[in-house]
């Protein structure tokens, strides 16, 4: 039979609870997030932890007893070959991708607009919510005033997160660039490793000239690909 010691369950549960407390920013915040006292959570979750550990131990012991050699595989294939799906045709390929980049002029216009929006918010001429609803190009947050709600550290793109987690509550960043475009960010609340944040996203528009430049570059790369070290 599979056995798991109670002290091992206690240790695993302690690790889980300590992780929750650290992420929430304290015991009181953790209890608020869980909706119950930590004492009650420990009592309820203890048996779930034990069941999970028993299952994991059983799987380890079972897998450790399984031994399969080449002959076993061949015999299995012969016996069940009519039931084994055929492997589809596969190809090995490589490619050169040329990204269409906006012009410097369009980038500067985008940054200037975001800077102006930030200025209007700071001077009290407009609210963050109204400008996000009017200008932001993020469909997921545009209609909620740019709000992303509470977001845990590690769930945002690097550049966005690095800025958002350095802002004080109520502070609005200067325009920053990410893979999605350019943003101004406001951190509204900090709760341990989570922040409540909102943003306005603008992407510089692409022109026909930008597409032509990217196309010509891809043709040039194609013609020279045979001499490239990677190819």
Phi, psi and omega in degrees: 000156181268130181235142175232127182287143180300324181294330176289324176295316179300317181295316179295319179294320177300318179298317180296314182294317179298324178294319178297316180298317181296318181290325182280336180096021178143163183296318181297317179293325179295316179296325178294318180292323181281337181078018180197161177297151179298327179300316179292321179298316179300316183296318182286322188276344184303314183289328176295318177299316181296314179300318180295318180292323177296316179299314180297319179295319178298316179298319179297317180292321181293313181295326181295339180270350183274128178228122181234128177249179184299321181296320178299318180295317181296318179293321178298318181296318180296320184289323187243021186299330179288341181262348182274124181296145179290145177286131179291159177295133180237155177227150174256125185221168175210158183207164174247122181254126177254118181277137176279117182255140176290156180289160178299324181295317180292324177298314180297322178297318180296314179296320180296319179295315179297321178297320179292319178298316179300317180299317180296324178292313182297328180274359177079012180283329180221162175261155178301316183300314184293321180288325176296316179297327183276322190247329190299141179256016174268105184295338182282338183234350184307313186280356176246031177070024180085002186286134173257002182070203177277130182233133180278147177303134181102351182257007179240157177297151191306310185295318179297312183295319181301322179283312185300322183279354176260350180280147172276155178306128180091352181275141180246130183284162166288165180302134176234158182254137169227183179295343182268343182144217181241140185230152155246139189235138171237122172273120185266325184205145178241128179225090182062240180266016177238148175228149171263122191220151173221160184206165171238124183250132173229136176248128178302132181292148177263140181252169176300325180295322178297319179294320179296318179297318180293320179296314180297324178294320180294323177296318179297319178294321179299315182293333183256004187297328182294339181261356180284140182303321183289338181253000000 
